[in-house]
Amino acid sequence: MSTARGNSGIISNGETYRISGDEFRRFLNRSDIMKFYSAPLSEVLTKTATDPKLGLSQNEVTERLQKYGENRLRENKKKSNFSRFIDQFKDVMIIILLIAAAVSFGVVIFEKNWGELFEPILILVIVVLNAVMGVYQEGKAEKALDALKNMSAPHARVIRDGQESIVDASNLVVGDVIRLEAGDFVPADARIIYSVGLKSEESALTGESVPTDKDYSAKVSSDAPLGDRSNMVFSGCSITYGTATAVVVATGMDTEM
């Protein structure tokens, strides 16, 4: 397939394809992204308005970054340890224990039986310790999630303006042409343009314990499950064997990760 860049699209096999801003936004819709594995490669290149040899221009990259944001997972504002501690007391069982402690204190004060203070104090100690442990466990879970996010490739080899360079993976946009080889983490969901002996480890997505064979020429049906989309590579997975050139079709929160 012979392709070249046009002013309003790309030229493929002598035909010029144009893509409007509205069409490109619809392309970014999740329902469209799910079909890239079954669409012909020429259609994928047309919709992403990219050239498999030249890639995007720097101006196009800048424009798409401004419109659609960086290739990052969206993060909610992190809670402070104090907020997490307070949240522990919203559990129904904790509320019941606090009521029981309050009733016990009331009985002790009413009867002036100070020797019975041990029971409500013990309940309060248990509740506080439970809250502290809850904060600790939430902190560990958050660190584990951060580690998972950091599995995404920090850098990517990309072709822009016909030149290969290494960029931050967060700066990738839909339509970028990337190069992959054994040992690389896949920086974004991408449709394979060309590959040689490619295998990808996708256990985080599919649960498969062995690497998945990939083939750029594979014909995939529109209802194929994730593990059978052999003409795609997915963000956060790793390349275990072979090499490939691919076009990015989903970034950030739109990826399968």
Backbone hydrogen bonds in HBPLUS format (Angstrom, degrees):
<---DONOR---> <-ACCEPTOR-->    atom                        ^
c    i                          cat <-CA-CA->   ^        H-A-AA   ^      H-
h    n   atom  resd res      DA  || num        DHA   H-A  angle D-A-AA Bond
n    s   type  num  typ     dist DA aas  dist angle  dist       angle   num
A0013-ASN N   A0002-SER O   2.79 MM  11  5.23 163.4  1.82 155.8 161.6     1
A0004-ALA N   A0011-ILE O   2.85 MM   7  5.02 139.8  2.01 136.6 146.8     2
A0011-ILE N   A0004-ALA O   2.62 MM   7  5.02 164.8  1.64 165.9 167.8     3
A0006-GLY N   A0009-GLY O   2.94 MM   3  5.03 158.3  1.98 134.6 132.4     4
A0010-ILE N   A0017-TYR O   3.07 MM   7  5.43 133.4  2.29 138.1 150.4     5
A0017-TYR N   A0010-ILE O   2.77 MM   7  5.43 169.0  1.78 165.5 169.0     6
A0012-SER N   A0015-GLU O   2.75 MM   3  5.24 154.9  1.81 156.0 155.8     7
A0015-GLU N   A0012-SER O   2.98 MM   3  5.24 166.1  2.00 114.2 117.8     8
A0024-PHE N   A0020-SER O   2.97 MM   4  6.24 154.5  2.03 148.6 155.6     9
A0025-ARG N   A0021-GLY O   3.00 MM   4  6.28 149.7  2.10 144.6 152.7    10
A0026-ARG N   A0022-ASP O   2.94 MM   4  6.23 154.4  2.00 146.6 153.7    11
A0027-PHE N   A0023-GLU O   2.84 MM   4  6.07 143.4  1.97 140.7 151.8    12
A0028-LEU N   A0024-PHE O   3.16 MM   4  6.48 135.8  2.36 136.8 147.0    13
A0028-LEU N   A0025-ARG O   3.11 MM   3  5.15 128.6  2.38  94.2 107.3    14
A0029-ASN N   A0026-ARG O   3.01 MM   3  5.16 151.2  2.09 102.8 112.0    15
A0032-ASP N   A0029-ASN O   2.95 MM   3  5.56 138.6  2.13 117.0 127.6    16
A0033-ILE N   A0029-ASN O   3.20 MM   4  6.51 158.3  2.25 150.6 157.3    17
A0034-MET N   A0030-ARG O   3.19 MM   4  6.37 151.3  2.28 152.3 157.3    18
A0035-LYS N   A0032-ASP O   2.97 MM   3  5.56 163.0  2.00 118.3 124.0    19
A0036-PHE N   A0033-ILE O   3.34 MM   3  5.71 177.0  2.34 118.1 118.7    20
A0038-SER N   A0035-LYS O   3.11 MM   3  5.55 145.0  2.24 109.9 119.2    21
A0039-ALA N   A0035-LYS O   3.18 MM   4  6.34 136.5  2.38 151.4 163.7    22
A0043-GLU N   A0040-PRO O   2.97 MM   3  5.32 126.1  2.27 105.2 118.9    23
A0044-VAL N   A0040-PRO O   3.11 MM   4  6.54 152.2  2.19 150.2 158.5    24
A0045-LEU N   A0041-LEU O   2.95 MM   4  6.25 162.8  1.98 158.4 162.0    25
A0046-THR N   A0042-SER O   3.00 MM   4  6.15 145.4  2.12 136.2 146.1    26
A0047-LYS N   A0043-GLU O   2.89 MM   4  6.10 165.5  1.91 153.0 155.9    27
A0048-THR N   A0044-VAL O   3.00 MM   4  6.17 149.7  2.10 146.2 154.5    28
A0050-THR N   A0045-LEU O   3.27 MM   5  5.66 163.2  2.30 152.6 157.6    29
A0049-ALA N   A0046-THR O   3.07 MM   3  4.96 148.1  2.17  97.5 107.3    30
A0055-GLY N   A0051-ASP O   2.69 MM   4  4.88 148.2  1.79 139.8 147.5    31
A0162-GLY N   A0054-LEU O   2.75 MM 108  3.82 156.3  1.80 133.7 127.3    32
A0161-ASP N   A0056-LEU O   2.89 MM 105  6.04 144.2  2.02 137.5 147.7    33
A0061-VAL N   A0057-SER O   3.05 MM   4  6.38 157.8  2.10 151.7 158.0    34
A0062-THR N   A0058-GLN O   2.97 MM   4  6.18 164.7  1.99 151.1 154.4    35
A0063-GLU N   A0059-ASN O   3.02 MM   4  6.22 159.1  2.06 146.1 151.7    36
A0064-ARG N   A0060-GLU O   2.95 MM   4  6.16 161.2  1.98 151.3 156.0    37
A0065-LEU N   A0061-VAL O   2.90 MM   4  6.09 154.4  1.97 152.1 159.6    38
A0066-GLN N   A0062-THR O   3.08 MM   4  6.26 156.2  2.13 145.3 151.3    39
A0067-LYS N   A0063-GLU O   3.04 MM   4  6.28 150.0  2.14 144.2 152.4    40
A0068-TYR N   A0064-ARG O   2.83 MM   4  5.79 166.4  1.85 151.2 154.9    41
A0069-GLY N   A0065-LEU O   2.86 MM   4  4.85 140.4  2.02 128.7 134.0    42
A0071-ASN N   A0170-SER O   2.80 MM  99  4.30 167.4  1.82 127.6 129.6    43
A0084-ARG N   A0080-SER O   3.02 MM   4  6.37 158.4  2.07 152.7 159.0    44
A0085-PHE N   A0081-ASN O   2.88 MM   4  6.07 150.5  1.97 142.2 150.5    45
A0086-ILE N   A0082-PHE O   2.98 MM   4  6.30 159.7  2.02 152.4 156.6    46
A0087-ASP N   A0083-SER O   2.98 MM   4  6.18 152.1  2.06 144.2 152.2    47
A0088-GLN N   A0084-ARG O   3.25 MM   4  6.53 132.7  2.49 140.4 150.8    48
A0088-GLN N   A0085-PHE O   3.19 MM   3  5.42 139.3  2.37 100.1 110.9    49
A0089-PHE N   A0086-ILE O   3.09 MM   3  5.72 154.2  2.16 115.5 122.2    50
A0090-LYS N   A0087-ASP O   3.09 MM   3  5.46 163.2  2.12 116.1 117.8    51
A0095-ILE N   A0091-ASP O   3.00 MM   4  6.31 158.0  2.05 153.9 160.4    52
A0096-ILE N   A0092-VAL O   2.98 MM   4  6.29 154.6  2.05 151.0 157.8    53
A0097-LEU N   A0093-MET O   2.99 MM   4  6.27 156.6  2.05 145.5 151.5    54
A0098-LEU N   A0094-ILE O   2.90 MM   4  6.19 154.9  1.96 151.0 158.0    55
A0099-ILE N   A0095-ILE O   2.97 MM   4  6.23 152.7  2.04 146.4 153.7    56
A0100-ALA N   A0096-ILE O   2.91 MM   4  6.19 156.1  1.97 147.7 154.6    57
A0101-ALA N   A0097-LEU O   2.88 MM   4  6.15 152.6  1.95 146.1 153.6    58
A0102-ALA N   A0098-LEU O   2.93 MM   4  6.15 155.0  1.99 145.1 151.7    59
A0103-VAL N   A0099-ILE O   2.88 MM   4  6.14 158.4  1.93 151.6 157.3    60
A0104-SER N   A0100-ALA O   2.95 MM   4  6.14 157.6  2.00 145.2 151.5    61
A0105-PHE N   A0101-ALA O   2.91 MM   4  6.17 158.3  1.96 148.4 154.2    62
A0106-GLY N   A0102-ALA O   2.91 MM   4  6.16 156.4  1.96 145.6 152.4    63
A0107-VAL N   A0103-VAL O   2.93 MM   4  6.23 154.4  2.00 150.5 156.9    64
A0108-VAL N   A0104-SER O   2.97 MM   4  6.23 162.6  2.00 151.1 155.8    65
A0109-ILE N   A0105-PHE O   2.91 MM   4  6.15 164.9  1.93 154.8 158.5    66
A0110-PHE N   A0106-GLY O   2.85 MM   4  5.94 161.2  1.89 146.5 152.7    67
A0111-GLU N   A0107-VAL O   2.86 MM   4  5.94 165.4  1.88 152.4 156.2    68
A0112-LYS N   A0108-VAL O   2.65 MM   4  5.37 114.4  2.07 132.7 150.0    69
A0113-ASN N   A0108-VAL O   3.09 MM   5  5.12 135.9  2.29 134.3 143.4    70
A0116-GLU N   A0113-ASN O   3.00 MM   3  5.94 170.9  2.01 129.1 132.1    71
A0117-LEU N   A0114-TRP O   3.26 MM   3  5.54 161.8  2.30 113.3 113.5    72
A0121-ILE N   A0117-LEU O   3.14 MM   4  6.21 163.8  2.17 159.0 164.1    73
A0122-LEU N   A0118-PHE O   2.84 MM   4  5.94 153.3  1.91 148.5 156.2    74
A0123-ILE N   A0119-GLU O   3.05 MM   4  6.35 156.0  2.11 150.0 156.4    75
A0124-LEU N   A0120-PRO O   3.02 MM   4  6.29 161.1  2.05 147.9 152.4    76
A0125-VAL N   A0121-ILE O   2.93 MM   4  6.20 156.7  1.98 150.4 157.0    77
A0126-ILE N   A0122-LEU O   2.97 MM   4  6.21 160.8  2.01 151.4 156.1    78
A0127-VAL N   A0123-ILE O   2.94 MM   4  6.23 158.8  1.99 151.1 157.1    79
A0128-VAL N   A0124-LEU O   2.93 MM   4  6.14 163.1  1.96 152.5 156.5    80
A0129-LEU N   A0125-VAL O   2.92 MM   4  6.08 164.6  1.94 151.4 156.0    81
A0130-ASN N   A0126-ILE O   2.90 MM   4  6.05 154.5  1.96 145.7 153.1    82
A0131-ALA N   A0127-VAL O   2.98 MM   4  6.25 150.5  2.07 143.6 151.6    83
A0132-VAL N   A0128-VAL O   2.92 MM   4  6.24 157.0  1.98 151.5 157.6    84
A0133-MET N   A0129-LEU O   2.93 MM   4  6.18 162.0  1.97 151.1 155.6    85
A0134-GLY N   A0130-ASN O   2.90 MM   4  6.10 147.6  2.01 141.6 151.2    86
A0135-VAL N   A0131-ALA O   3.00 MM   4  6.30 155.9  2.05 149.8 155.0    87
A0136-TYR N   A0132-VAL O   3.03 MM   4  6.31 157.5  2.08 147.5 153.8    88
A0137-GLN N   A0133-MET O   2.91 MM   4  6.13 160.7  1.95 150.8 155.3    89
A0138-GLU N   A0134-GLY O   2.97 MM   4  6.15 158.5  2.02 148.2 154.1    90
A0139-GLY N   A0135-VAL O   2.98 MM   4  6.16 151.3  2.06 143.9 151.9    91
A0140-LYS N   A0136-TYR O   3.04 MM   4  6.37 153.4  2.11 146.6 153.3    92
A0141-ALA N   A0137-GLN O   2.96 MM   4  6.22 158.7  2.01 148.7 154.5    93
A0142-GLU N   A0138-GLU O   2.93 MM   4  6.13 153.6  2.00 146.8 153.8    94
A0143-LYS N   A0139-GLY O   3.06 MM   4  6.31 154.2  2.12 145.5 152.0    95
A0144-ALA N   A0140-LYS O   2.97 MM   4  6.24 152.1  2.05 146.9 154.7    96
A0145-LEU N   A0141-ALA O   2.98 MM   4  6.25 151.3  2.06 145.2 152.7    97
A0146-ASP N   A0142-GLU O   2.93 MM   4  6.19 154.4  2.00 146.2 153.3    98
A0147-ALA N   A0143-LYS O   2.94 MM   4  6.20 150.0  2.03 142.8 150.9    99
A0148-LEU N   A0144-ALA O   3.01 MM   4  6.31 147.5  2.12 141.3 149.9   100
A0149-LYS N   A0145-LEU O   2.95 MM   4  6.29 155.5  2.01 149.1 155.4   101
A0150-ASN N   A0146-ASP O   2.97 MM   4  6.22 147.9  2.08 143.4 152.3   102
A0151-MET N   A0148-LEU O   3.07 MM   3  5.25 153.4  2.14 102.1 110.5   103
A0152-SER N   A0149-LYS O   3.19 MM   3  5.97 161.1  2.22 116.9 121.3   104
A0169-ALA N   A0154-PRO O   3.07 MM  15  5.31 165.0  2.09 110.2 114.5   105
A0156-ALA N   A0167-VAL O   2.81 MM  11  5.48 147.7  1.91 156.4 165.8   106
A0167-VAL N   A0156-ALA O   2.91 MM  11  5.48 161.4  1.94 157.1 160.3   107
A0179-ARG N   A0157-ARG O   2.93 MM  22  5.48 155.6  1.99 143.4 148.1   108
A0158-VAL N   A0165-SER O   2.86 MM   7  5.57 162.4  1.89 166.5 169.9   109
A0165-SER N   A0158-VAL O   2.89 MM   7  5.57 156.6  1.95 155.6 162.7   110
A0159-ILE N   A0177-VAL O   2.79 MM  18  5.47 160.7  1.83 162.5 167.1   111
A0160-ARG N   A0163-GLN O   2.94 MM   3  5.38 161.4  1.97 150.6 147.5   112
A0163-GLN N   A0160-ARG O   2.93 MM   3  5.38 169.2  1.94 119.9 123.1   113
A0171-ASN N   A0168-ASP O   2.92 MM   3  5.54 160.9  1.96 118.7 124.9   114
A0172-LEU N   A0169-ALA O   3.19 MM   3  5.51 167.4  2.21 114.1 115.4   115
A0176-ASP N   A0173-VAL O   3.08 MM   3  5.75 164.5  2.10 140.4 141.2   116
A0175-GLY N   A0248-VAL O   2.92 MM  73  5.24 158.2  1.97 135.1 141.4   117
A0248-VAL N   A0176-ASP O   2.85 MM  72  5.38 166.7  1.87 161.4 165.4   118
A0178-ILE N   A0246-ALA O   2.77 MM  68  5.38 159.3  1.82 161.2 166.3   119
A0246-ALA N   A0178-ILE O   2.94 MM  68  5.38 160.3  1.98 150.9 156.9   120
A0180-LEU N   A0244-ALA O   2.84 MM  64  5.09 162.0  1.87 153.3 153.5   121
A0244-ALA N   A0180-LEU O   2.89 MM  64  5.09 148.9  1.99 144.2 141.7   122
A0184-ASP N   A0181-GLU O   3.04 MM   3  5.84 158.1  2.09 150.2 152.6   123
A0183-GLY N   A0239-ILE O   2.73 MM  56  5.54 169.3  1.74 155.9 153.0   124
A0239-ILE N   A0184-ASP O   2.79 MM  55  5.39 162.1  1.83 164.0 169.1   125
A0186-VAL N   A0237-CYS O   2.75 MM  51  5.53 171.5  1.75 163.9 166.1   126
A0236-GLY N   A0186-VAL O   2.92 MM  50  5.52 158.7  1.97 160.2 153.6   127
A0189-ASP N   A0250-ALA O   3.21 MM  61  5.11 130.4  2.47 145.0 152.0   128
A0249-VAL N   A0189-ASP O   2.92 MM  60  5.87 164.0  1.95 140.2 145.5   129
A0250-ALA N   A0189-ASP O   3.36 MM  61  5.11 146.5  2.48 140.7 133.5   130
A0190-ALA N   A0233-VAL O   2.91 MM  43  5.41 164.0  1.93 153.5 155.5   131
A0233-VAL N   A0190-ALA O   2.95 MM  43  5.41 157.9  2.00 155.4 161.5   132
A0191-ARG N   A0247-VAL O   2.89 MM  56  5.37 149.4  1.99 158.7 153.1   133
A0247-VAL N   A0191-ARG O   2.85 MM  56  5.37 157.7  1.90 155.3 155.3   134
A0192-ILE N   A0231-ASN O   2.93 MM  39  5.56 173.0  1.94 152.1 154.1   135
A0193-ILE N   A0245-THR O   2.71 MM  52  5.49 156.9  1.76 140.8 148.2   136
A0194-TYR N   A0245-THR O   3.12 MM  51  5.26 160.5  2.16 143.1 144.9   137
A0245-THR N   A0194-TYR O   2.78 MM  51  5.26 156.6  1.84 157.2 161.3   138
A0196-VAL N   A0243-THR O   2.96 MM  47  5.45 157.8  2.01 151.0 152.1   139
A0243-THR N   A0196-VAL O   3.18 MM  47  5.45 149.4  2.28 139.6 147.9   140
A0214-LYS N   A0198-LEU O   2.86 MM  16  5.22 158.9  1.91 151.3 145.5   141
A0199-LYS N   A0241-TYR O   2.87 MM  42  5.04 144.3  2.00 146.0 140.8   142
A0240-THR N   A0199-LYS O   2.95 MM  41  5.59 151.4  2.03 134.2 142.9   143
A0200-SER N   A0212-THR O   2.91 MM  12  5.20 156.9  1.96 141.6 147.3   144
A0212-THR N   A0200-SER O   2.72 MM  12  5.20 169.6  1.73 148.8 145.3   145
A0201-GLU N   A0238-SER O   2.80 MM  37  5.32 155.3  1.86 153.6 161.2   146
A0238-SER N   A0201-GLU O   3.42 MM  37  5.32 157.1  2.48 139.0 141.7   147
A0205-LEU N   A0202-GLU O   2.95 MM   3  5.54 146.4  2.07 116.2 125.4   148
A0206-THR N   A0202-GLU O   2.89 MM   4  6.00 173.0  1.89 164.1 166.5   149
A0207-GLY N   A0203-SER O   2.89 MM   4  4.23 139.7  2.05 108.1 118.9   150
A0215-ASP N   A0230-SER O   2.88 MM  15  5.82 157.0  1.94 137.9 145.2   151
A0218-ALA N   A0215-ASP O   3.10 MM   3  5.41 167.5  2.12 115.0 118.5   152
A0224-ALA N   A0221-SER O   3.17 MM   3  5.39 161.2  2.21 116.2 116.0   153
A0228-ASP N   A0225-PRO O   2.96 MM   3  5.53 154.2  2.03 118.3 126.4   154
A0229-ARG N   A0226-LEU O   3.29 MM   3  5.61 169.5  2.30 114.4 116.2   155
A0230-SER N   A0228-ASP O   2.95 MM   2  5.49 130.3  2.20 105.7  91.1   156
A0232-MET N   A0229-ARG O   3.21 MM   3  5.79 153.3  2.29 122.5 122.9   157
A0237-CYS N   A0234-PHE O   3.14 MM   3  5.88 162.5  2.18 139.4 143.0   158
A0254-ASP N   A0251-THR O   3.02 MM   3  5.55 153.6  2.09 142.8 140.8   159
A0255-THR N   A0252-GLY O   3.30 MM   3  5.92 170.5  2.31 118.1 120.3   160
